[in-house]
Amino acid sequence: MRSNKQTSNGGILVAVVGSMTAAQRAQRALLSAAIRADIVKSDSESGRGCSYGVAFPASQQNNVRTILSATHINVRRYSQDAWSIL
């Protein structure tokens, strides 16, 4: 497993969306807008189960927020915390 990879353009952020299905929808929406997005497993807020999200370049944060909002994907939080690429 890889974790918290940094890039030269400001790093990587994760939009935590909850379920794997929501993460897949988010990934498709971002990829259709030419934004690279990887599905990742994130630390759960409640301590039960696991959460999923999409990792994307931090430089794209404003675009990602706009796209996910427009496609009605509920983002629980944006994070730089520990996560693992699946």
Secondary structure as the mmCIF struct_conf table of DSSP 4:
data_model
#
loop_
_struct_conf.conf_type_id
_struct_conf.id
_struct_conf.beg_label_comp_id
_struct_conf.beg_label_asym_id
_struct_conf.beg_label_seq_id
_struct_conf.end_label_comp_id
_struct_conf.end_label_asym_id
_struct_conf.end_label_seq_id
STRN STRN1 SER A 3 SER A 3
TURN_TY1_P TURN_TY1_P1 SER A 8 ASN A 9
BEND BEND1 GLY A 10 GLY A 10
STRN STRN2 ILE A 12 GLY A 18
BEND BEND2 SER A 19 SER A 19
HELX_RH_AL_P HELX_RH_AL_P1 MET A 20 SER A 32
TURN_TY1_P TURN_TY1_P2 ALA A 33 ALA A 34
STRN STRN3 ASP A 38 SER A 42
BEND BEND3 GLU A 45 GLY A 49
STRN STRN4 SER A 51 PRO A 57
HELX_RH_3T_P HELX_RH_3T_P1 ALA A 58 GLN A 60
HELX_RH_AL_P HELX_RH_AL_P2 GLN A 61 ALA A 70
TURN_TY1_P TURN_TY1_P3 THR A 71 HIS A 72
HELX_LH_PP_P HELX_LH_PP_P1 ILE A 73 VAL A 75
STRN STRN5 ARG A 77 SER A 79
BEND BEND4 ASP A 81 ASP A 81
STRN STRN6 TRP A 83 ILE A 85
#
